[in-house]
Amino acid sequence: MKIKSNIRLKYNNSKNAEIVYKSLEVDNEGFLESELNSDEIEYNIKSDKLGSFLNTADDLIASEILIEDPFKKQPKKD
């Protein structure tokens, strides 16, 4: 069985998207494909095993949450 998923994350600006992309790219290498497009990152996960697929998706989401957290604490510019 082949399992595939596409996860697209959109950020407030391209700078934040680039920070997340570069931070996660090292961890993601060999496990999933990713592409940075301005303020959006697209992740493609493919696996033959459900357990591996779920672990990869879970790791991606947990890592993204950790990296994104400091953005929430930035003062908003008017």
Residue pairs with C-beta under 8 A, 6 or more apart in sequence:
1 48
1 50
2 46
2 47
2 48
3 45
3 46
3 47
3 48
3 49
3 50
3 53
4 44
4 45
4 46
5 44
5 45
5 53
5 57
6 42
6 43
6 44
6 45
7 42
7 43
7 45
7 57
7 60
7 61
8 40
8 41
8 42
8 43
9 17
9 20
9 40
9 41
9 43
9 64
10 17
10 39
10 40
11 17
11 20
11 39
11 40
11 41
11 71
12 39
12 71
13 39
14 38
14 39
16 39
16 68
16 71
17 36
17 38
17 39
17 40
17 41
18 36
19 67
20 41
20 64
20 67
20 68
21 34
21 36
21 41
23 63
23 67
24 34
24 60
24 63
24 64
24 67
25 34
27 59
27 63
28 34
28 43
28 60
31 45
31 56
31 59
32 43
32 44
32 45
32 46
32 56
32 60
33 43
33 44
34 41
34 42
34 43
34 44
35 41
35 42
43 60
45 53
45 56
45 57
45 60
46 53
47 53
47 56
